[in-house]
Amino acid sequence: MMNLDMDKYLAIRKAQHNGARTVDELKSMTQFEIENDEELKNVEIVLKNACRCKNVSIEDVLNAVNSGFTTLDEVMSETGAGTGCGICKGLVESIITNKR
């Protein structure tokens, strides 16, 4: 993991489950404060990532959804997201549902 403490990392992931995809959306949904440019860079990296274990981006998941993979199992099979520890499955489902 980057140089984010676990509480901040988990706050980002929770906001992502609720639809946050940008720093502005993250800030509007949480009490999240970015302390410096390095932390901003790390936050942006986490926001682009759907599955840390398999290094699958949100864009990868969206591409699968836009190509016709519409269930969690289909997207997992196509991208690998959710096939490691499984913690990201809720986020992947959110991306499928919201198509963003």
C-alpha positions in Angstrom: 0.0 0.0 0.0 1.1 3.5 -0.6 1.9 6.0 2.2 -1.7 6.2 3.4 -2.6 5.1 6.9 -5.1 2.3 7.1 -8.0 4.5 8.4 -7.6 6.8 5.3 -7.3 3.9 3.0 -10.5 2.3 4.4 -12.3 5.6 4.2 -11.5 5.9 0.5 -12.7 2.3 -0.1 -15.9 2.9 1.8 -16.6 6.0 -0.2 -15.8 4.1 -3.4 -18.5 1.5 -2.4 -20.9 4.4 -2.1 -20.0 5.7 -5.6 -17.0 8.1 -5.1 -14.7 8.0 -8.1 -12.9 11.4 -7.8 -11.2 13.3 -5.1 -14.0 15.9 -5.2 -16.6 13.2 -4.7 -14.5 11.6 -1.9 -14.4 15.0 -0.1 -18.1 15.6 -0.6 -19.0 12.2 0.8 -16.6 12.1 3.8 -14.7 14.3 6.2 -11.5 13.3 4.3 -8.7 15.9 4.3 -5.7 15.6 2.1 -2.6 16.8 3.9 -0.1 17.3 1.1 0.7 16.6 -2.6 2.1 13.2 -2.0 -1.0 12.1 -0.1 -3.1 13.5 -3.0 -1.2 11.4 -5.4 -1.7 8.3 -3.3 -5.4 9.0 -2.9 -5.8 9.3 -6.7 -4.0 6.0 -7.2 -6.4 4.3 -4.8 -9.4 5.9 -6.4 -8.4 4.5 -9.8 -8.0 1.0 -8.5 -10.8 -1.5 -8.0 -8.8 -4.6 -6.9 -5.5 -4.2 -5.2 -4.6 -7.9 -5.1 -4.9 -8.3 -8.8 -4.1 -4.7 -9.8 -7.4 -4.2 -11.7 -8.4 -0.7 -12.3 -11.9 0.8 -12.2 -11.5 1.4 -15.9 -10.8 -2.3 -16.5 -14.0 -3.2 -14.7 -16.0 -0.6 -16.6 -14.5 -1.8 -19.9 -15.8 -5.3 -19.0 -19.2 -4.0 -18.1 -19.4 -2.0 -21.3 -18.4 -5.1 -23.3 -21.4 -7.0 -21.9 -20.2 -8.6 -18.7 -23.0 -7.7 -16.3 -22.7 -10.0 -13.3 -20.1 -10.1 -10.6 -19.0 -13.6 -11.6 -18.6 -12.6 -15.3 -16.6 -9.4 -14.4 -14.5 -11.4 -12.0 -13.8 -14.0 -14.6 -13.0 -11.4 -17.3 -10.8 -9.0 -15.2 -9.6 -11.0 -12.2 -11.0 -8.4 -9.8 -12.3 -10.0 -6.7 -10.5 -13.3 -7.2 -7.8 -12.6 -4.7 -8.8 -11.8 -1.1 -12.4 -10.8 -2.3 -12.6 -7.6 -0.2 -13.2 -5.6 -3.4 -16.3 -7.6 -4.5 -18.6 -4.9 -3.1 -16.8 -2.2 -5.0 -16.9 -4.3 -8.2 -20.7 -4.8 -7.7 -21.1 -1.0 -7.2 -19.3 -0.3 -10.5 -21.5 -2.9 -12.3 -24.7 -1.4 -10.9 -23.7 2.3 -11.4 -21.7 1.7 -14.6 -19.1 4.2 -13.2 
